[in-house]
Amino acid sequence: MLGIGDTEPEPLLFEIKAHRQAPSVFASYFELVFALKAKRFEEAARLWRRIAAAAGNTPTLKVAPLSAAALGEDAARFVRLLNAGENGAIYGPPDPVQWPAFTDGVTEAFSLLNEMDTALAAEIRALVVLVLGSAPLTSELSFGGVTSLTLWGAVTLNSEVHRTPIQILDGLVHEAAHTLLFGYAADERLVRNPDSDRFASPLRPDPRPMDGVFHATFVCARLYLLYRRLLERRPASLRAFDLASIEKKMAELASRFEDGARLIADRASLTPLGEKILRSTVDYMSHDAAA
C-alpha cells in the first residue's frame, strides 16, 4: 500500500528502541498516523522514510528557536502539533533580539542545576534533547511553556517570560516533569477518569481532565524539590538570592500540591501506575513537611 519495501520495519524498530530519538522522529510518527487515518498514503510513505533516515542518529541537547531557519520542515510540523489542542494558533517564533539572552540563560540554568542537584540535572538532560524557544503569535495570547507527547524529548518555553536563569530553570523542571510522566505512561494510563470530566487544577485557571490534574500536582512537587535544593545549596553562581521569595514560592507549591493530591484522592480513579507515582510523591512531600 505504501510502497516502502526498501525499509524493513523490524530493524528500524530495533534502532529506535536502542537509544534516544530526536523529537522530530516522534513528530513524524504521529503525523504518519494522522496521514494513514486520512488515507494520505504518499505522505505517510514519505514520513516513514524520514523516520528511517533519522532513527540511527542519537541526539544531543540542543537549544533552537521555533523557526524554519533553525528547524527546516520540522518547524511547521512542530507548530501544527503544538497548536493541535488549542483554540487557534498560539505558538510562533521568538523575538530574534531576545534570542541570544535566552540561549545564554539556558546554559546558566543547567550550570545552576548541576551545582544544586547533579541527579536532577542528569535526569533532565536524559529526558530533554531539545529546548525550543517560542513566543505567542500576538500580544493578546500568552503561555509559559508546553510539552507534548507528539514531540517527546522537546520542551517549549516562552522566551518572553523566561528571561532569567531561575525562570528558565523553573520552566525546564516544570516541562521535564510532564515529559517524565509521558514516559511512565507510555503503556498504562495514570488515571481511568474520562477526559470529558473536568476538575479544578492546581496550576491552571480553567478546569482540566483528571490526567491534567495529576500532571499539575506532580509538577508542583518537582518544582518544590527544585526550590528546596536552591534553598539548601544557594549556588555561588546565582548573583542574587532572595530567601523570602524562595520560601514563599515553596509554600505556594506545597499548598497547590496538597489541593491537587486531595482532589486526586477524592475524585480520581487511579491505575496501579498512577497509585505508585502519587504515593511516592506524597511520601516525599509529607517527609519534607515533617522534617
C-alpha positions as CSV (number, residue, x, y, z in Angstrom):
1,M,0.0,0.0,0.0
2,L,2.7,2.5,1.0
3,G,5.5,1.1,-1.3
4,I,8.1,1.1,1.5
5,G,9.6,-2.3,0.9
6,D,13.0,-0.7,0.8
7,T,12.8,-0.1,4.6
8,E,12.1,-3.1,6.7
9,P,10.2,-2.4,9.9
10,E,12.0,-4.8,12.3
11,P,15.5,-3.3,12.0
12,L,14.0,0.1,12.2
13,L,12.1,-0.6,15.4
14,F,15.2,-2.2,16.9
15,E,17.2,1.0,16.1
16,I,14.5,3.3,17.6
17,K,14.5,1.3,20.8
18,A,18.2,1.1,21.1
19,H,18.9,4.7,22.0
20,R,17.3,8.2,22.5
21,Q,15.4,9.6,19.5
22,A,15.0,13.2,18.4
23,P,11.6,14.9,18.9
24,S,11.4,15.1,15.1
25,V,11.1,11.3,15.0
26,F,8.1,11.3,17.3
27,A,6.6,14.2,15.5
28,S,7.0,12.4,12.1
29,Y,5.5,9.3,13.6
30,F,2.3,11.0,14.9
31,E,1.9,12.8,11.6
32,L,2.3,9.5,9.8
33,V,-0.5,8.0,11.9
34,F,-2.7,11.0,11.0
35,A,-1.9,10.6,7.3
36,L,-2.8,6.9,7.4
37,K,-6.1,7.7,9.1
38,A,-6.8,10.2,6.3
39,K,-5.7,7.8,3.6
40,R,-2.9,10.1,2.5
41,F,-0.6,7.2,1.7
42,E,2.0,9.1,-0.2
43,E,2.6,11.4,2.7
44,A,2.7,8.5,5.1
45,A,5.3,6.8,3.0
46,R,7.4,9.9,2.9
47,L,7.2,10.3,6.7
48,W,8.1,6.6,7.1
49,R,11.3,7.1,5.1
50,R,12.0,10.3,7.0
51,I,11.8,8.3,10.3
52,A,14.1,5.6,8.9
53,A,16.7,8.2,7.8
54,A,16.7,9.8,11.2
55,A,16.4,6.9,13.6
56,G,20.1,6.0,13.6
57,N,21.1,9.3,15.0
58,T,21.5,9.8,18.7
59,P,20.5,13.4,19.6
60,T,22.4,15.7,22.0
61,L,21.0,18.6,23.9
62,K,20.1,21.5,21.5
63,V,18.6,24.9,22.0
64,A,16.7,26.2,19.0
65,P,14.1,28.8,18.1
66,L,10.8,27.6,16.8
67,S,11.5,28.8,13.3
68,A,12.0,27.4,9.8
69,A,15.5,28.9,9.6
70,A,16.6,26.8,12.6
71,L,14.4,23.7,12.2
72,G,13.7,23.4,8.5
73,E,10.5,21.5,7.7
74,D,10.3,20.4,11.3
75,A,9.3,23.9,12.3
76,A,5.9,23.7,10.5
77,R,5.4,20.2,11.8
78,F,6.1,21.2,15.4
79,V,3.9,24.2,15.2
80,R,1.0,22.1,13.8
81,L,1.4,19.6,16.7
82,L,1.8,22.1,19.4
83,N,-1.2,24.1,18.3
84,A,-3.4,21.0,17.7
85,G,-5.1,21.1,21.1
86,E,-5.6,24.8,21.2
87,N,-8.5,27.0,20.0
88,G,-6.5,28.6,17.2
89,A,-2.7,29.0,16.7
90,I,-0.7,30.3,19.7
91,Y,2.9,29.2,19.3
92,G,5.3,31.1,17.0
93,P,8.9,32.0,16.6
94,P,10.7,34.0,19.4
95,D,11.9,37.6,19.1
96,P,15.4,37.4,17.5
97,V,16.5,40.3,19.6
98,Q,15.9,38.3,22.8
99,W,17.3,35.0,21.4
100,P,21.0,35.3,22.4
101,A,20.0,36.2,26.0
102,F,17.6,33.2,26.1
103,T,20.3,30.7,24.9
104,D,22.8,32.1,27.4
105,G,20.1,31.7,30.1
106,V,19.6,28.0,29.3
107,T,23.3,27.4,29.7
108,E,23.3,29.2,33.0
109,A,20.2,27.3,34.1
110,F,21.9,24.0,33.6
111,S,25.0,25.2,35.4
112,L,22.9,26.2,38.3
113,L,21.1,22.8,38.4
114,N,24.5,21.0,38.3
115,E,25.5,22.9,41.4
116,M,22.3,22.2,43.2
117,D,21.4,18.6,42.3
118,T,23.5,16.6,39.9
119,A,21.0,13.7,39.9
120,L,18.1,16.0,38.8
121,A,20.4,17.7,36.3
122,A,21.3,14.3,34.8
123,E,17.6,13.3,34.6
124,I,16.6,16.4,32.8
125,R,19.5,16.0,30.3
126,A,18.3,12.4,29.7
127,L,14.7,13.5,29.2
128,V,15.1,16.7,27.2
129,V,17.1,16.8,24.0
130,L,15.6,19.9,22.5
131,V,14.7,23.2,24.2
132,L,12.6,25.3,21.9
133,G,12.3,29.0,22.3
134,S,8.9,30.3,21.3
135,A,6.6,33.3,21.8
136,P,2.9,34.0,21.3
137,L,1.8,34.9,17.8
138,T,0.0,38.0,19.1
139,S,0.1,40.2,22.1
140,E,-3.4,39.0,23.1
141,L,-2.1,35.5,23.6
142,S,0.0,34.1,26.4
143,F,1.7,30.9,27.6
144,G,4.5,29.9,29.8
145,G,5.7,26.6,28.4
146,V,4.3,23.5,26.7
147,T,5.3,19.8,26.4
148,S,3.6,17.4,24.1
149,L,3.9,13.6,23.7
150,T,3.9,14.2,20.0
151,L,7.3,15.9,20.4
152,W,8.6,13.7,23.2
153,G,12.0,15.0,24.3
154,A,11.3,18.6,23.4
155,V,10.2,21.3,25.8
156,T,8.9,24.7,24.5
157,L,9.4,27.8,26.6
158,N,8.1,31.3,26.1
159,S,11.3,33.3,25.8
160,E,9.4,36.5,26.6
161,V,8.6,35.3,30.2
162,H,11.6,33.0,30.8
163,R,14.3,35.7,31.0
164,T,16.5,34.9,34.0
165,P,18.3,31.6,34.6
166,I,16.0,30.8,37.5
167,Q,12.9,31.4,35.4
168,I,14.3,29.2,32.6
169,L,15.3,26.5,35.2
170,D,11.8,26.6,36.6
171,G,10.4,26.1,33.1
172,L,12.8,23.3,32.3
173,V,11.9,21.4,35.5
174,H,8.2,22.0,35.0
175,E,8.2,20.8,31.4
176,A,10.6,17.9,32.1
177,A,8.2,16.6,34.8
178,H,5.5,16.3,32.1
179,T,8.0,14.6,29.8
180,L,8.8,12.1,32.6
181,L,5.1,11.3,33.2
182,F,4.6,10.8,29.4
183,G,7.4,8.3,29.5
184,Y,6.0,6.5,32.5
185,A,2.5,6.3,31.0
186,A,3.6,5.0,27.6
187,D,1.9,1.7,28.2
188,E,-0.5,2.4,31.0
189,R,-2.6,5.5,31.9
190,L,-2.2,7.3,35.1
191,V,-6.0,7.6,35.7
192,R,-9.1,6.0,34.4
193,N,-11.3,9.1,34.6
194,P,-12.6,10.0,31.1
195,D,-11.1,13.2,29.7
196,S,-14.6,14.7,29.3
197,D,-14.8,15.1,33.1
198,R,-13.2,18.3,34.2
199,F,-11.8,19.4,37.6
200,A,-10.1,22.4,39.2
201,S,-6.3,22.3,38.5
202,P,-3.5,23.3,40.9
203,L,-1.7,25.2,38.0
204,R,-4.4,26.3,35.6
205,P,-7.4,28.6,35.9
206,D,-9.5,26.5,33.6
207,P,-10.9,23.1,34.6
208,R,-8.8,20.2,33.4
209,P,-9.2,16.4,32.9
210,M,-8.1,14.3,35.9
211,D,-5.0,13.3,33.9
212,G,-4.1,17.0,33.7
213,V,-4.7,17.5,37.4
214,F,-2.4,14.5,38.1
215,H,0.3,16.1,35.9
216,A,-0.1,19.5,37.6
217,T,0.1,18.0,41.1
218,F,3.3,16.1,40.2
219,V,4.8,19.2,38.6
220,C,4.2,21.1,41.9
221,A,6.2,18.5,43.8
222,R,9.1,18.6,41.3
223,L,9.2,22.4,41.4
224,Y,9.1,22.2,45.2
225,L,12.2,19.9,45.0
226,L,13.9,22.4,42.8
227,Y,13.4,25.3,45.1
228,R,14.3,23.2,48.1
229,R,17.6,22.4,46.5
230,L,18.1,26.1,45.7
231,L,17.4,27.0,49.3
232,E,19.7,24.3,50.6
233,R,22.7,24.8,48.3
234,R,22.5,28.5,47.5
235,P,24.8,28.2,44.4
236,A,27.6,30.6,44.2
237,S,26.9,31.4,40.5
238,L,23.5,32.8,41.5
239,R,24.1,36.5,41.5
240,A,21.1,37.4,43.7
241,F,19.4,35.2,46.3
242,D,16.1,36.3,47.7
243,L,15.4,34.0,50.6
244,A,12.0,35.3,51.4
245,S,10.7,34.9,47.8
246,I,12.1,31.3,47.6
247,E,10.3,30.4,50.9
248,K,7.1,32.0,49.6
249,K,7.3,30.1,46.3
250,M,7.8,26.8,48.2
251,A,4.8,27.5,50.4
252,E,2.7,28.2,47.4
253,L,3.8,25.0,45.7
254,A,3.2,22.9,48.8
255,S,-0.3,24.3,49.1
256,R,-1.1,23.7,45.5
257,F,0.3,20.2,45.8
258,E,-2.0,19.5,48.8
259,D,-5.0,20.8,46.9
260,G,-4.2,18.5,43.9
261,A,-3.4,15.5,46.0
262,R,-6.6,15.9,47.9
263,L,-8.7,16.2,44.8
264,I,-7.0,13.1,43.3
265,A,-7.7,11.1,46.5
266,D,-11.3,12.2,46.4
267,R,-12.2,12.0,42.7
268,A,-9.6,10.1,40.7
269,S,-9.8,6.5,39.6
270,L,-6.1,5.7,39.6
271,T,-4.4,2.9,37.7
272,P,-1.7,0.9,39.6
273,L,0.9,3.1,37.9
274,G,-0.8,6.3,39.0
275,E,-1.1,5.0,42.5
276,K,2.6,4.2,42.7
277,I,3.7,7.6,41.3
278,L,1.3,9.5,43.5
279,R,2.3,7.5,46.6
280,S,6.0,8.2,46.2
281,T,5.3,11.9,45.5
282,V,3.1,12.3,48.6
283,D,5.7,10.5,50.7
284,Y,8.3,12.9,49.6
285,M,6.2,16.0,50.3
286,S,5.0,14.6,53.6
287,H,8.5,13.7,54.7
288,D,9.8,17.2,53.8
289,A,7.0,18.9,55.6
290,A,7.7,16.9,58.7
291,A,11.5,17.5,58.6
